[in-house]
Amino acid sequence: MTYFAHSDKDKPASQWQLLKDHLEHAGETASISAKPWGAEKISYLAGLMHDMGKYSVQFQERLKGRIIKVDHSTAGAVEAEKRYGPVGRILAYIIAGHHCGLPDWGSAADESSLAARLNKRLNDYSAFFREIELPPAGEVSFPAIRPVCGAGFSVQFLIRFLYSCLVDADFLDTEKYACPAKSAARNNQYALGELSSKLDWFLDDMCAKAPDTVVNRWRAQILAHCREKARHASGLFTLTVPTGGGKTLSSLSFALKHALQYGQKRVIYVIPYTSIIEQNADVFRKVLGIEQVLEHHSNFTYPQQDQEDSDTEYASDVGQKLKLAAENWDMPVIATTNVQFFESLFAARSSRCRKIHNIANSVIIIDEAQMIPTGFLKPCLNALSELVTNYKTTIVLCTATQPAIGQLLPNGVKPVEIIGDPDGLYQAFKRVKVCNIGTVVDDDLAERLTAYHQVLCIVNTKKHARLLYEQISAEGTFHLSTRMCPEHRSETLKIIKDRLKKGQVCRVVSTQLIEAGVDVDFPVVYRSMAGIDSIAQSAGRCNREGLLPFGRLFVFWPAEKHGLPRGWLSRTASLGGMVFERLSDPLGLDGVKEYFSSLYDVDTALLDKEGIMAEIKEQEKQLKFPFRTIADKFKIIDKNTVPIIIPWGEACNKTLAQAKFSPFPGTYARKLQRYGVGVYENEFNELVNNQALEVIAETFYVLKEEVFIKYYSRKTGLNPFTESMFLNDTLII
């Protein structure tokens, strides 16, 4: 009998893919992927055994058209557990889950658990052994990993990486047979040396054309430090550069040169906000080329190959290659978010895990590292420690306010600072005098702001920003918040920057979104009390270019309840206030250190709020791990948001009309993301129930025209008009 892996109704059986070929090819591909951390043998074995159950007569009949359900994933898991002891259990997880996701060990009562599946009655698969010879148990062993964060954490981390190798190899080999044109479109030929040279040319040209100012001379020194430190041995680095120091491209220069020095394959740039990632990815594409940069986050969709709009920069073959690369991150430069990066490292679904093995053997820049979610800080730092210790990965924690994480890192993992004199650099970039003015009522705050020709005020809630703006309502006053769609915000920011440049009256009231990489320069900034890292970001919007001897930053406590932060933000603001009381320069390196030391000096449970480490450790000696449970718990964003489209202007309405009659409406997602506002799920449900939304092409939820006219202000964006929207108005999204 001939055994097949995959059939094709349009081809004769003689042209179907042989099962033996598929297993061997998948094993070879998985082995290559696992080579950087020395797991070639076990990864090859996973590929060889993953479809063992397809050697049953029942599965072959299914390929020939018989409509039956056949479990082909459990057989290899059972055989691995029986033959290879502890290594076999590792193989059992990844083989059993190669389609449906990594399982929990669970109990025999749960049919989806690995414990239950290993005792399942199976179809006869003995024909496997007539075509495939398995190595004896003595030749199969654990890769040489160092359990830097504990044995259980290291083993479950290894399982995730081996699982990634297998599912990607399985996908790629199946695609090669079933969709050869799609397989051929993948772009895995790239040269980091060429990209580094392009960046060198761009940066050298930029430095040569920059005015000879003190700030620009320091920026050139920061770049030189990054280039020099790239030769240092791989591991964990910190890059402490004040806001405005040019750390984005300088850190990218370090990453490319370091990757070349140590044979690493790619650079992954991890950014906390989608607003910054879009901005940075555009810069990377401009310098390195569109086809070299993958932008991957929840708000970004690459068009289909047959995209109707041929003018888009991502159309045709380039767009197709980038779309395919989003599946497994096989690209030289990747820009992604904290959510996408860290949640993938703790995921269970095959589609989410497929890219994990390509995180190994990379240089990873964690931009604004202080934004690693505090509630998941311990598991995130352990994951980073595993990467630098066992997976040939270099990590750079890049920030203006370096968090004091040394006490939370395992023994043997010690960060190296790229900048030789961070304190001297801080003093050189110090362009702002900070003053705590205590508690201020809104009436007094509005009067203070109105007295200035140009001033920025940053507050902690959307409601405070809106009410304060409405209270001022003078000519030249503007509002910014995430209740405004990105296109609306961009238009407003363009006006703001133009007025600042021309010296015209310009007063801005904003939520903290303006701290996220928005390049504006005000002589005076007011900031509602917050964490020291946030206040430092606010200072970066004050006298940014050093045109004044010193800018003025006034920090205050809001008197009204609607201005006070809630939850964890209340704690960060309280600690920020304590640092202001104790130190004359709260934004200096001593203030930053004291703030983060106090922030992390809490019950360690608060740094692992879902108990991820406890879940891993509970039955680690028996290699019994709850992969699906962990994936469900590890959600960085507490409340999911749903994007609704705001019909903002002619361009948006034209794109919606095209999407409405297109056979591929999803291809317009990237254009329409410029008009999206994220609403919480309870808000979204109320909007649906109130019939405030129109559904376009069964894909996009669009605010109806009459609702837009009534509730979307051209000054403040989407104003609250349902119960949930009023309740959530004191939150920042």
C-alpha positions in Angstrom: 0.0 0.0 0.0 1.2 3.5 -0.8 0.8 6.0 2.0 0.1 9.7 1.3 0.4 12.8 3.4 -1.8 15.0 1.2 -4.2 14.5 -1.7 -5.4 16.8 -4.5 -8.7 16.2 -6.2 -7.3 17.9 -9.3 -4.4 15.4 -9.6 -4.2 11.7 -10.0 -3.1 9.7 -7.0 0.3 9.1 -8.5 1.0 12.9 -8.0 -0.2 13.1 -4.4 2.5 13.9 -1.8 4.0 10.7 -0.3 3.8 10.6 3.5 7.4 9.4 3.9 8.6 12.4 1.8 6.5 14.9 3.9 7.8 13.5 7.2 11.4 13.6 6.1 11.2 17.1 4.6 9.4 18.5 7.6 12.0 17.0 9.9 14.8 18.5 7.8 13.3 21.9 7.8 12.5 21.8 11.6 16.1 20.7 12.2 17.5 23.6 10.4 15.3 26.0 12.4 16.4 24.5 15.7 20.1 24.6 14.9 20.9 27.9 16.6 20.1 26.4 20.1 21.5 22.9 19.3 18.1 21.1 19.1 18.5 19.7 15.6 18.1 16.0 16.5 15.0 16.3 18.6 13.5 18.8 16.2 14.1 16.4 13.3 12.5 13.6 15.3 9.4 15.7 15.9 9.1 16.3 12.1 9.5 12.6 11.5 6.9 11.5 13.9 4.3 14.3 13.7 2.0 12.6 11.1 2.5 9.0 12.3 -1.2 8.6 12.5 -1.6 9.1 8.8 -0.2 5.6 8.3 -3.7 4.2 9.3 -5.9 2.7 6.7 -8.7 5.0 7.9 -6.7 8.2 7.2 -5.8 7.0 3.7 -9.4 6.3 3.0 -10.2 9.8 4.1 -7.7 11.2 1.6 -9.5 9.2 -1.1 -12.7 10.9 -0.3 -14.4 9.0 2.4 -16.1 11.4 4.9 -14.8 10.3 8.2 -13.0 12.0 11.2 -9.6 10.6 11.9 -7.2 11.7 14.6 -3.7 11.6 13.0 -1.9 13.7 15.7 -2.1 11.5 18.8 -0.3 8.4 17.4 3.1 10.1 17.3 2.6 11.6 20.7 1.8 8.2 22.2 4.8 6.5 20.5 7.2 9.3 21.6 6.1 9.0 25.2 6.5 5.3 25.1 9.9 5.2 23.5 11.8 8.3 24.7 11.0 8.9 28.4 11.2 12.6 29.5 12.3 13.7 26.0 9.3 11.7 24.7 7.0 13.8 26.8 8.4 17.0 25.3 7.8 15.5 21.8 4.3 14.4 22.9 3.2 18.0 23.6 4.4 19.3 20.2 3.2 16.4 18.1 -0.2 16.2 19.7 -0.7 19.9 19.3 0.7 20.5 15.9 -2.7 21.3 14.5 -5.0 22.2 17.4 -2.4 24.0 19.6 -0.2 23.1 22.6 -2.4 21.2 25.1 -2.6 21.4 28.8 -1.3 18.2 30.5 -4.7 18.3 32.3 -6.5 15.2 33.5 -7.9 12.1 32.0 -11.4 13.6 32.4 -10.6 16.3 29.8 -10.6 14.8 26.3 -8.5 17.7 24.9 -5.7 17.3 27.5 -2.5 15.5 26.8 -3.1 13.2 29.7 -6.3 11.9 28.1 -4.9 11.7 24.6 -2.0 9.5 25.6 -4.5 6.9 26.8 -6.7 7.2 23.7 -7.5 4.1 21.6 -6.0 4.7 18.2 -6.2 3.2 14.7 -3.4 0.9 13.7 -0.4 2.9 12.5 2.2 0.2 12.4 2.8 0.7 8.7 4.9 3.7 9.8 7.7 1.4 10.9 7.9 -0.2 7.4 8.9 3.1 5.9 10.6 5.1 8.7 13.3 4.0 11.1 13.4 5.8 14.5 16.6 6.3 16.4 17.1 4.3 19.6 16.3 6.1 22.9 20.0 6.4 23.8 20.6 8.7 20.8 17.9 11.2 21.8 18.6 13.7 24.6 17.8 17.1 25.8 19.5 20.1 24.1 22.2 21.7 26.3 20.1 24.5 27.8 20.9 26.2 31.0 17.9 26.5 33.4 18.6 30.1 34.2 15.0 30.8 35.4 14.3 27.4 36.9 14.1 23.9 35.3 10.3 24.1 34.6 10.4 27.5 33.0 13.3 26.5 30.7 11.7 23.2 29.7 8.3 24.7 28.8 10.2 27.5 26.9 12.1 24.8 25.0 8.8 23.0 24.2 7.4 26.2 22.7 10.4 26.7 20.5 10.4 23.1 19.3 6.7 23.4 18.7 7.3 26.5 16.6 9.9 24.7 14.5 7.5 21.8 13.8 4.4 23.8 12.9 6.3 26.1 10.6 8.1 23.2 8.9 4.7 21.4 8.5 3.1 24.5 7.0 6.0 25.2 4.7 6.3 21.7 3.3 2.5 21.3 2.9 2.4 24.7 1.1 5.3 23.7 -1.2 3.2 20.7 -2.4 -0.3 22.3 -2.4 0.5 25.9 -3.4 3.9 26.0 -5.1 3.4 29.5 -6.4 2.7 30.8 -2.9 5.8 28.9 -1.6 8.0 30.4 -4.3 6.8 33.9 -3.4 8.4 33.7 0.1 11.4 36.0 0.4 14.0 34.4 2.6 17.0 35.7 0.8 18.4 38.9 2.3 21.7 40.4 3.3 22.0 42.3 6.6 25.3 43.7 5.4 23.6 45.6 2.6 21.0 47.0 5.1 23.7 48.1 7.5 25.5 49.9 4.7 22.3 51.6 3.6 21.7 52.8 7.2 25.3 54.0 7.6 25.0 56.1 4.4 21.6 57.5 5.6 22.9 58.4 9.1 26.2 59.8 7.9 24.4 62.0 5.4 21.9 63.1 8.1 24.7 64.0 10.5 26.6 65.9 7.9 23.6 68.0 7.0 22.5 68.7 10.6 23.2 72.1 12.1 26.2 72.2 14.4 24.4 72.5 17.7 25.1 71.0 21.1 22.2 68.6 20.8 23.2 67.4 17.4 26.8 66.9 18.5 25.5 64.7 21.4 23.3 62.8 19.0 26.3 62.0 16.9 28.2 60.8 20.0 25.2 58.5 20.9 25.4 57.0 17.4 29.1 56.5 17.7 28.7 54.7 21.1 26.1 52.4 19.5 28.3 51.5 16.6 31.3 50.9 18.9 29.4 48.7 21.3 28.1 46.5 18.5 31.3 44.5 18.8 30.7 43.6 22.4 29.7 39.9 23.1 26.1 39.2 22.7 23.7 39.2 25.7 21.5 41.7 27.5 22.1 45.4 26.9 20.6 48.7 28.1 20.6 51.9 26.1 19.7 54.9 28.2 19.2 57.9 26.0 17.2 61.0 26.9 14.2 61.8 24.7 15.3 63.6 21.6 18.7 61.8 21.5 17.9 59.9 18.3 17.9 56.4 19.9 15.6 54.8 17.3 18.1 54.8 14.4 21.1 54.6 16.6 19.8 51.4 18.2 19.0 50.0 14.8 22.5 50.7 13.8 23.8 48.8 16.8 21.4 45.9 16.0 22.4 45.5 12.4 26.2 45.7 13.1 25.9 43.4 16.1 23.9 40.8 14.0 26.6 40.9 11.4 29.3 40.4 14.0 27.7 37.4 15.6 25.9 35.8 12.6 22.4 36.6 13.8 19.6 36.6 11.2 17.3 39.5 11.9 16.4 42.5 13.9 13.1 42.7 15.8 12.0 46.1 17.0 9.4 45.9 19.8 7.4 49.0 20.5 4.6 49.6 23.1 2.2 51.7 20.9 0.8 51.2 17.5 1.0 55.0 16.9 4.8 54.8 17.3 5.2 51.5 15.4 3.6 53.0 12.3 5.9 56.0 12.5 9.1 54.0 13.1 8.2 51.4 10.4 7.8 54.2 7.9 11.3 55.4 8.8 12.8 51.9 8.5 11.1 51.4 5.1 12.4 54.7 3.8 16.0 53.9 4.8 16.1 50.1 4.2 13.5 49.5 1.5 9.8 48.5 1.6 10.6 44.8 0.9 13.0 44.5 3.9 10.7 45.6 6.7 7.8 43.7 8.1 5.3 45.7 10.2 3.3 43.3 12.2 0.7 44.2 14.8 -3.1 43.9 15.4 -4.0 47.0 13.4 -2.0 46.1 10.3 -3.2 44.0 7.4 -1.2 43.3 4.2 -3.2 43.3 1.1 -4.0 40.1 -0.9 -1.9 39.5 -4.1 -4.9 40.4 -6.2 -5.5 43.8 -4.5 -7.5 46.0 -6.8 -5.7 49.2 -5.8 -2.5 48.9 -7.8 -1.2 52.2 -6.4 -0.7 50.9 -2.9 2.9 50.5 -1.9 2.2 47.0 -0.8 0.6 45.8 -4.0 1.8 42.9 -6.3 4.7 40.6 -5.3 6.2 42.8 -2.5 2.8 42.9 -0.7 2.5 39.2 -1.1 5.9 38.5 0.3 5.3 40.7 3.3 2.0 39.1 3.9 3.5 35.6 3.9 6.4 36.8 6.1 3.8 37.9 8.7 3.0 34.2 9.3 6.5 33.2 10.5 8.6 36.4 10.7 11.1 35.3 8.1 12.3 38.8 7.3 15.4 40.8 8.1 13.7 43.7 10.0 10.5 43.3 11.9 8.6 46.1 13.7 6.0 44.8 16.2 4.3 45.6 19.5 4.8 44.4 23.1 1.4 42.7 22.8 2.4 40.7 19.6 5.9 39.9 20.9 5.3 38.8 24.5 1.9 37.2 24.0 3.5 35.0 21.2 6.1 33.8 23.6 3.3 32.5 25.9 0.8 31.4 23.2 -0.6 28.0 22.5 -2.2 28.3 19.1 -0.1 27.1 16.1 -0.8 30.3 14.1 0.5 32.5 17.0 3.5 30.2 17.8 4.7 29.6 14.3 7.0 32.6 14.4 8.7 31.9 17.7 11.7 30.0 16.4 12.6 33.0 14.3 12.9 35.1 17.4 16.0 33.0 18.3 19.3 34.0 16.7 18.1 37.7 16.5 18.8 41.1 17.9 15.8 42.4 19.7 15.3 46.1 20.6 12.7 46.6 23.3 11.9 50.3 22.8 10.5 52.2 25.8 11.4 49.2 27.9 9.7 50.8 31.0 6.4 50.0 29.2 6.8 46.3 29.7 3.5 45.6 31.5 4.2 45.5 35.3 1.6 42.9 35.9 3.5 40.5 33.6 7.0 41.8 34.3 8.4 38.7 36.0 7.4 36.2 33.2 8.5 38.7 30.6 11.9 39.2 32.1 12.3 35.5 32.5 11.5 35.0 28.8 14.1 37.6 27.9 16.6 35.9 30.1 15.9 32.6 28.4 16.4 34.1 25.0 19.8 35.7 25.8 21.0 32.6 27.7 19.9 29.7 25.5 18.7 31.0 22.1 21.6 33.0 20.7 19.7 36.2 21.1 20.8 39.7 21.9 18.4 42.1 23.6 18.6 45.8 24.1 16.3 47.5 26.6 16.0 51.0 25.1 14.6 53.9 27.1 15.1 57.4 28.5 14.2 56.2 32.0 15.9 52.8 32.5 13.8 50.6 34.8 15.6 49.1 37.8 15.2 45.5 36.8 18.5 44.2 38.0 17.0 42.8 41.2 14.4 40.9 39.2 16.8 39.2 36.7 18.1 35.7 37.4 21.7 35.1 38.5 24.1 35.2 35.5 22.0 37.7 33.5 23.5 41.2 33.9 22.8 44.0 31.4 25.6 46.0 29.8 25.0 49.7 29.3 25.8 50.9 25.7 26.3 54.5 26.7 29.5 55.1 28.7 28.2 58.0 30.8 24.4 58.0 31.1 24.4 60.7 33.8 26.6 63.0 31.8 24.3 62.4 28.8 21.2 63.3 30.9 22.9 66.5 32.1 23.8 67.4 28.5 20.2 66.9 27.3 18.7 68.6 30.3 16.6 71.4 28.8 13.8 71.7 31.3 13.3 73.0 34.9 10.7 71.1 36.8 8.4 72.4 39.5 5.7 70.7 41.5 2.9 73.2 42.0 0.7 71.0 44.2 -3.1 70.6 43.8 -4.8 72.7 41.2 -8.5 73.0 40.5 -9.6 73.0 36.8 -10.7 76.7 36.9 -7.3 77.8 38.1 -5.6 75.4 35.6 -7.6 76.7 32.6 -6.7 80.3 33.7 -3.0 79.4 33.9 -3.0 77.8 30.4 -4.9 80.7 28.8 -2.2 83.1 30.1 0.5 81.4 27.9 1.1 82.0 24.2 2.2 78.4 23.6 1.6 75.7 26.2 1.0 71.9 26.4 -1.1 70.3 29.2 -1.0 66.5 29.6 -3.6 64.9 31.8 -4.4 61.3 32.9 -8.0 60.7 31.6 -10.0 61.4 28.4 -12.7 63.1 30.4 -10.3 65.5 32.0 -8.8 66.4 28.6 -12.2 67.0 27.1 -13.6 69.1 30.0 -10.5 71.2 30.4 -10.4 71.9 26.6 -14.0 72.9 26.6 -13.4 75.2 29.6 -10.6 77.1 27.8 -12.2 77.1 24.3 -10.1 80.1 23.2 -8.7 80.7 19.7 -5.6 78.6 19.1 -6.5 75.8 21.6 -6.5 72.2 20.5 -7.4 68.8 22.0 -5.8 65.3 21.5 -7.0 61.9 22.7 -7.5 58.4 21.4 -11.2 59.2 20.9 -10.1 61.0 17.8 -9.3 58.8 14.8 -5.6 58.7 13.7 -6.3 60.8 10.6 -8.1 63.4 12.7 -5.2 63.5 15.2 -2.7 63.8 12.3 -4.5 66.7 10.8 -4.7 68.4 14.3 -1.0 67.7 15.0 -0.1 69.2 11.6 -1.9 72.4 12.5 -0.3 72.4 16.0 3.3 72.0 14.5 2.7 74.7 11.9 1.5 77.2 14.6 4.4 76.4 16.8 6.8 76.9 14.0 5.3 80.2 13.0 5.2 81.4 16.7 1.4 81.6 16.7 -0.9 81.1 19.7 -1.0 77.3 20.4 -2.5 75.7 23.5 -2.9 72.0 23.6 -4.7 69.8 26.1 -3.9 66.1 25.6 -4.0 62.7 27.2 -0.7 61.0 27.5 -0.8 59.7 23.9 1.3 62.8 23.0 4.2 61.4 25.0 4.4 58.4 22.7 7.0 59.6 20.2 5.1 62.7 19.0 7.7 65.3 17.9 6.5 68.6 19.3 8.3 71.4 21.0 6.6 73.7 23.6 8.3 76.3 25.8 6.0 75.4 28.7 4.4 72.0 29.7 1.9 71.2 32.4 1.6 67.6 33.5 -0.9 65.9 35.8 1.1 63.9 38.4 2.1 60.5 37.1 5.0 58.0 37.2 8.5 59.5 36.8 8.8 57.7 33.4 5.7 59.4 32.1 6.7 62.8 33.4 10.2 62.4 31.7 8.4 61.7 28.5 6.4 64.9 29.0 9.6 66.8 29.6 10.7 65.5 26.1 7.9 67.7 24.6 9.3 70.8 26.3 12.2 72.8 24.8 12.9 69.7 22.7 15.4 71.3 20.4 17.1 73.4 23.1 16.1 76.8 21.5 15.7 78.2 25.0 18.1 78.2 28.0 15.4 76.1 29.8 11.8 75.2 29.3 9.4 75.0 32.2 7.5 71.8 33.3 4.9 72.3 35.9 3.6 69.1 37.6 0.3 69.2 39.5 -2.3 67.1 41.3 -5.8 67.4 39.8 -8.3 68.5 42.4 -11.3 67.0 40.6 -12.1 63.3 40.7 -12.3 63.0 37.0 -8.6 64.0 36.7 -7.3 61.4 39.1 -5.7 58.2 37.7 -7.2 54.9 38.7 -5.9 51.4 39.5 -2.2 50.8 38.8 -1.8 54.4 37.4 -2.8 55.7 40.8 0.1 53.8 42.4 2.6 55.1 39.8 1.4 58.7 40.3 1.7 58.3 44.1 5.2 57.0 43.8 6.0 59.8 41.4 4.8 62.3 43.9 7.0 60.8 46.6 10.1 61.2 44.4 9.2 64.8 43.8 9.0 65.4 47.5 12.4 63.8 48.3 14.7 64.9 45.4 15.5 68.3 43.9 15.9 66.8 40.5 13.2 64.0 40.3 13.9 63.3 36.6 17.6 62.6 37.1 19.0 59.1 37.1 18.8 58.9 40.9 15.1 59.8 40.8 14.4 57.3 38.1 16.2 54.6 40.1 14.4 55.4 43.3 11.0 55.5 41.4 11.4 52.1 39.8 12.9 50.5 42.9 9.8 51.6 44.9 7.5 50.5 42.0 9.0 47.0 42.0 9.3 46.7 45.8 5.9 45.2 46.1 4.4 41.7 46.7 6.0 39.8 43.8 2.5 38.5 42.9 1.8 42.0 41.5 4.6 41.5 39.0 3.0 38.2 37.9 -0.6 39.0 38.4 -2.0 35.9 36.7 0.4 33.6 38.5 2.1 32.4 35.3 5.2 31.3 37.1 3.2 29.3 39.7 1.3 27.6 36.9 4.6 26.5 35.3 6.2 25.4 38.6 3.3 23.4 40.0 4.0 20.1 38.3 7.3 20.9 36.6 9.1 17.8 37.9 6.7 15.6 36.0 6.9 17.9 32.9 3.2 18.6 33.3 2.5 22.1 31.9 -0.8 24.0 31.4 0.0 25.6 28.0 -3.5 26.6 27.0 -4.3 27.9 30.5 -1.2 30.1 30.4 -2.0 31.4 26.9 -5.5 32.3 28.1 -4.1 34.2 31.1 -1.3 36.0 29.4 -3.2 38.9 27.9 -1.3 42.2 28.2 -4.4 44.3 27.4 -7.0 43.8 30.1 -9.9 45.0 28.1 -10.1 44.1 24.4 -11.1 47.0 22.1 -12.9 46.8 18.8 -12.1 49.3 16.0 -15.0 51.3 14.6 -14.6 53.4 11.5 -15.3 57.1 11.7 -16.5 58.5 8.3 -13.9 61.2 8.4 -13.8 63.0 5.1 -14.0 62.2 1.4 -11.0 59.8 1.3 -12.5 57.5 4.0 -15.9 57.4 2.3 -14.3 56.6 -1.0 -12.3 53.7 0.5 -15.5 52.4 2.2 -17.3 52.5 -1.1 -14.5 50.5 -2.7 -14.5 48.0 0.1 -18.3 47.6 -0.1 -18.2 46.3 -3.7 -14.8 44.4 -3.5 -14.6 40.6 -3.4 -11.6 41.2 -1.0 -12.8 43.9 1.4 -10.2 43.0 4.0 -7.5 44.4 1.6 -8.7 47.9 2.5 -8.1 47.4 6.3 -4.7 49.2 6.2 -6.2 52.3 4.6 -9.2 52.3 6.9 -7.1 51.9 10.1 -6.4 55.6 9.7 -10.0 56.2 10.5 -10.5 53.8 13.3 -11.3 54.5 17.0 -10.9 51.7 19.5 -13.9 51.2 21.8 -14.2 48.6 24.6 -16.3 45.6 24.0 -19.1 46.7 26.3 -19.2 50.1 24.4 -19.2 48.3 21.1 -22.1 46.1 22.1 -24.1 49.2 23.2 -23.4 50.9 19.9 -24.7 47.8 18.0 -27.8 47.6 20.2 -28.4 51.3 19.7 -28.1 50.8 15.9 -25.3 53.4 15.8 -23.1 51.3 13.4 -23.4 50.3 9.8 -21.7 47.1 8.7 -19.8 47.4 5.4 -19.0 44.2 3.5 -19.5 42.1 6.6 -16.1 43.4 7.7 -16.1 47.0 8.9 -18.3 48.6 11.5 -18.8 52.2 10.6 -20.4 55.0 12.7 -23.6 56.0 10.9 -23.6 59.4 9.3 -26.4 60.8 11.6 -24.5 59.5 14.7 -21.2 61.0 13.4 -22.8 64.4 12.9 -24.4 64.3 16.4 -21.6 62.7 18.5 -18.3 63.0 16.7 -16.8 66.4 17.4 -14.3 67.9 14.9 -12.5 69.2 18.0 -12.6 66.4 20.6 -13.5 63.3 18.6 -16.1 60.7 19.7 -17.9 62.1 22.7 -19.6 59.6 25.1 -23.3 59.0 24.6 -23.9 55.5 26.0 -23.8 54.3 29.6 -20.5 52.3 29.1 -18.8 55.2 27.3 -19.5 57.5 30.2 -18.2 54.9 32.7 -15.0 54.4 30.7 -14.4 58.1 30.1 -11.9 58.2 33.0 -9.7 55.5 31.4 -7.0 56.1 28.8 -6.9 53.7 25.8 
